[in-house]
């Protein structure tokens, strides 16, 4: 099977983004699936555009999107994407979007379709703090999640998609909850293995 795994570039003045740092460690590993790794820009226009381009190029069976959720103390297994862009913080191109739909006339919310139960069980079974989340925010993380789910619904039937949020890395922000890179990388690897196993 084919799994597209995406992370993000740094944003908000940060020099690193845990999502891409963790995903990079998958390079060359045999995890029961063919992987395509992509780093998405944190930009309202370019982020979803590059995601859709990778989907068209690779035709994945599943899309695993990964992002940073600073302030969270556990890996978040996201369950829902919302058709809304609403964040006062600018993207990396300086653009702000407030209370606007990602796509006019499309569903307000779409449920994630990746094997979330297997993923959560794998993470917890490995002793990694993890929980379900029903709120992926209203920034680029939610935007690409909803975009992937909408693309599956409209143009790529059978493709599954979901999103994992990772905490900060140690030293990234003083006083904030964090999780070391080895654990975060292990978490992403377990997610990929769970997806590959569920598809067999």
Buried (B, 14 or more C-beta within 10 A) or exposed (E): BBBBBBBBBBBBEBEBBBBBBBBBBBEEEEBBBBBBBBBBBBBBEBBBBBBBEBBEEBEBBBBBBBBBBBEBBBBBBBBBBBBBBBBEEBBBEEEEBEEEBBEEEEBEEBEBBBBBEBBBBBBBEEEBBBEBBEEBBBBBBBBBBBBBBBBBBEEBEEBBBBBBBBBBBEEBBEEBBBBEBEBBBBBBBBBBBBBBBBBE
